[in-house]
């Protein structure tokens, strides 16, 4: 107490010289220091506060060091949450909507865990504790994505002189919970799906996905002007996706695929089916040009497709709907092709992977070849005679166990 009283009575030094004094209003010691002069010759002064004289001196010394290192004004007030929000809002460039949602989800973990920590005070321990808190509930991949998002946010802050080091790079992310691996339908399950979902409104989507191996974002973006129903064989130009740019995952993913007979028949029937839906909807119909739509013509989103797919699988006793996702139709295509003896290079070419030969890269550049290997194999695997010809139109609007998409479908987030 005596020491504090003595400190409080210490006289202030002259202006500009710097010093330490007691501020009665703040109930804190105040340390000041002139760190430079602006272009008008005015003093640039830094002020630190502390409960003790030494704490105030340490605070002003830290501010002076930050100034000397070129940190931006106000950098000492920036929190981890501020840096993450800035990166989310301004540091993404041109990314699709699904990527934005994923980054927002990942960043929410950071803000909830260490968002209030001052950025310049964030330590390795803060980061390690954050990642460790996710181990029991999140996959290794998600944990790595959380670290990656934080790392990118801090790098952006460094580029803007808000912090002078990145402790995130010193942290190794821990292993998380083992996630569910993607799987493929067996040959029996695949044939069961093709046979037993014929009455469901998702049938054409399922057939084309399974028998051609297109990505979910590619088939949802498929338009009728990219489907040549008059060709022999019927072809589909996979040149677009539902990504923000509208382009396929990579330029090498652009390809024109011949459809196996069953998929060709499904597309013909889908065309008839959509015409009937257009007449039924009347003035409410929205002409979008998409092949796979709701009963009002609006495009299907990922949630529509997921619900419709699992609804269709309820008609198939050999599979459990909750255990499957639409993207696993593509995995099933690869598995069935491999089981049928197709070379890896052929499969890679058909599904639009970038690991292809030089010839395939030239084909991708020209955007001209029609790839028929998949159609040939799938005709052997699932001939029309095996699955059964014919079509069921009425279930488009009254589906047993599934039902057609109602008029509200398409507006879900």
N, C-alpha and C positions, 0 to 999 in steps of 0.2 A: 504494500500500500504506500509506504514511504517512497519507494522507488518510483511508483507511478506518479505520485504527487510531485516529485522532483522533476520527472520527465515532462509533466504537464506545464510546469513553470518555466521550462527552458525557453528562452526567447527565440522568436523567429529570426532567420537570417534575412539579409537584404534581398529584395526582389531580383529574380534572375539568377541568384547564386544557388538556389536549391536549399532544401533543409527539411526538417521534421517538426511538426507542431501538433498540438492536441486540438481537435475540433469538437467543441462542446455539443453542438447540435447532432452530429453524427455519432458521438461517443466513440470516436476512433482517432488514432494517430494518422496524420497525413504527411506523406513524403513527396516532395516535388523535385523535378530535375529538368533543366533545359537540355534538350537533346539535339537541337539544331535551329535553323532559321529558314523561313519560307522565302519565296522569291521577292517579297516586299521587305525583307529584313526583320520580320516579326518572329519573336521567339516561338519555338515549338516545344511545348512543355508537357511532360508526362506526370501524372499524379497517381500515387499508390496509397492504399488504405490498409490499416491493420489494427488489431486489438492491442498490439504492443509496438514500441518504437522500431524494434528489429523487423517485425512483420511488415510494417509500412515501408521500410527501407528495401526489404527483399522484393516487395511488390513493385516499387518504382524501378528497381534495377532490372526486373524481368521485363517490364514494359519498355525500358530503354534498349535492352538487348533485342527485343522483338522489332523495335523501330529500326535498329541498326541492321537487322537481317532483312529488312524490307517488307515486313508483314503489314497488311492493309490496316487502316484505321478501323477500330471496332472488332478486330480479329479476336480479341480476348473475350468477347461476348458471344461468339458463334458456338452453338452447341452441335453435337453430333446429329441431332434431329434436323437442325437447320441445314447442315451440309447435305444430308440425304435428300431432303425435300428439294433443295436447289438442283441436285443432280437429277432427280426424277423429272422435274418440270422443264429443265433447260438443257440437260446433257444427253438426251436420247437420240436426237436426230430423227431420221426417217425410220421408224419401226412400226410394225403392225400392231393392231389393237390387242391381240392375244399376248404379245410380248410386254406391252405396257401393263396389262393386268397382272402378269407374272411378276414383273419388277415391283409393282405396288404391293403384292402379297409378300414378297421377300423382304422389302423395305419395312413393312409393318413390324416384323420381328425385331429389326434394329431399333426402330423408334420406341417400341414397347420396352426393350431391354436397357438400352443405354442412350436413348434419345436426349435425355436431360443433361448428360455429361458434357462439360465444356470440351470442345474439339481439341484445344491445345493441352488439355489435361487428360485426354484419353490415353490409357496405357495398354500394354500387351495383356495385362491381367483383365482389364475390362472386356477386351475382345474374346479372350479365352473363356471367360465366365459366360458371356453371351452365347457362344457356340456350344459350350457344354450344356447349357440349359435346354438345347434343342435335341440332344442325343437320343433321349428316350421316346420322343414323339415324332421325329422327322427323319427323312432318309438322308443318306450320306450326300446325295446330289443336292438336296435342298440346303443342307448346311454349307456346302461349298458355294452355292449360289448366294447365300446370305453373306458369306465372307467376301465373295466377289463384288457384290453390290456395295458393301461398306468400303472396300478397297478402292473402287471406282469413285465413290463419293469423296473420299479423302484426297485422291489424286486431283480431282477437280478443284477441291478447296486449296490444295497446294499451288495449283496453277494460278489461283486468284489471291495468293499471298495471305491466306487465312490461317495457315499452319505451315510449319517448316519441316515436318517429318511425318512419315507414314508408318505407324507402328503395326498396322494391319498386315503388312507384308512380312512381318516377323513371326506371324502365327500360322501354325499348321492346323487345318481343320480336322476335328476328330471324326471317326466313323459314326454314322447314325444308324437308325433302325433299317433293317433289311427290307427293301421295297419289293412289291410284286413284279416279277419279270413278265414281259409280254410273252404270250403263248400262241400256239396255232391250233386250229381245229384238226382233228384226225380226218382221214379220208371218209370214214363212216359218218362222223359228225358233219363234215362239209356237205356230203350228199343229203343227209337228213335235213340240213338247213335249206338246201336248194329245193328239196321236194315239199317240205311241210310249211314253208312260209309263202307259198304261191298266192294265197288269198289275202296277204297283208299288203298295205299300201307301201311298205318299205321294200317289197320284193325286188323291184328293178334295181334299186340302189344296192341291195345286198349282192345281187347277181353280178352286176358290173364291177363292184368293188372286189369281190372274191375272185372273179375270173380274169381280171386284168391287172390287179395289183396297184391301182392308182391310189394316191394319198387321199385322206379324208378332205383336206382343204382343196384338193384338185377336183374331186368329184362334186363337191358342193358348188364350185364355181363353174361347172360345165354348162355351156349354153348350146342351144340347138344348132346354131350356125357353125359349131365345131363338131357336129355329129353328122356323118355322111350316111344316111339311111339307104341311099340308092346304090352305094358301092357294093361290090362283091369281092371280099367280105366288107361288112359294115365297118367303118373306121371312126375313131374318136381322136380328136386333136387335143392333147393335154398341154395347153399352152398358158393357162391361167390358173390362179388360185384365189382363195379368199383373204390372202395376206393384204396388208395395207397398200402395198405397191401394186397389187393385182397380178404380180408375176409369180411364176413357179418358185419353188424353194431355191433353186439355182438355175442358171441358164441351161445347164446340161440336163435339167429335168424336163425340158420341153421335148415332147415326143408325140408321134402319131401312132396309135395302136390299132391293129386289126382286132375286132371283137370275135370271140368264139360264138358259135351258132346260138347257144342259149342266151348269151348276153345280147346278141343282135336281136333275137326275138323279144327279149325283155324291153329293149329300147323302143322297138316298134310298138309294143303294147303300151309302153309308158306314154308314147306320143298320142295314142288313141285315148288313153286314160286321162291325160291332161286336157285334151279337147273336150271331153265330157265334163270335166271339172270346170272348165271355162264357161261352158253353156250353163251349168248349174249355178255358178256364182253370179252370172249376169253382170250388172254394172259394178258390182263389188270386185270383180276380177282386176288384178294388177298385172299388166303384161311386162314381164321382166326378161323373158327369153331363157330363163334357167330351165334345165331339164328336170331337176328335182325341186319341187316347191310344196308349199302348203296348198290347201283347197282354195285359197284366194290368189295364188300365183306368186306369193312372196317367197324369197329364198329361205331355205332351211338354215338355222344356225346350229352350232355344235350341240347345244342342249336338245334341240328338236330331234336331231339325228340320234343322239345317245338314247333318248327316251323311246323313239320309234324302233330302234334296233333291238332294245331289250324287250319291248312289247312283242316284236315279231318272234323273238327267241322263246317266248312263252308257249309257242305252238310246237316247239321241238323238245321232246322229252329227254333226249340224250345230252342236252346242254343246260347249264344253269345260267339264266339270263344275267344275274347280278355279277357273274364272274367274267363277263366278256365286254369288250369295248369295240366300237366300229373300226378303230385302227388295226385291230387284230385280224380283220379280214385280209388286210395287206400282208401281214405276217403269214397268214394261212396260204396265200397265193405263193409266196416264196417257198414255204415248206412243201407244198404240193408239187411245184415245179421241180424242186430239188429231188423229191422222192421219185419223180417221173424220169429222172436222168438228165435234166437240163444242166448245161454247164454254168458255172458261176458267172462267167462273162455274159451269157445270155440273160440270166436273171437280172444282173446288174443293169443291163441295157433296158430291159422291159420296165423295171421299177423306177428308172430315172436316177440311179445313183451316179455319183461323179467318178467312181473308180471304174473306168471303162478304157478300152483300147483307143489308140489314135484314130482308127477308122470311125469308132463310135463318136469321138469328139467332133470329127468332121461332119458326121451325120447330124449331130446336135446343132452345129453351126448352120448347116443348110436348112434345117427344119423341114426336110422333104421325105425321108424314108418312112414307109409303113412297116412296122414291125409285126410279123405274123407268127413268130414262134409261140407266143402265149396263146393265140387263138388255136393254133394247131394242137398244142398239148391239151388245152382245156376242152376241145371237142372230143378228145379221147377220154378224158376224165369224166366229163359230165355231158354226154350227148343228149340231145333233145329227147330221143327215144327212151333213154334211161330215166331221166327226171320226169318225163311226161309232158306232151304238148298241151296246148290249151291255155285258157286264161280265165280268171274269175273277175269280172268287172264289178259286180254288185258290192263285194266287200270293200271297195274303195270308200264307200260311205257308211257301211255297217260292218265293222270288222269283228269277227269272233275273238274275244280275248284281247284285242288290240285296238281296233277302231281306226278310222282315218283321222288325220290331224284335224282338230276342231278349228273354227274360224279365228280363234285367238292365237293359234300357233303362229310363230314367226315374229311375234312382238316381245318374246321373252328376252331378257338380257343375255 
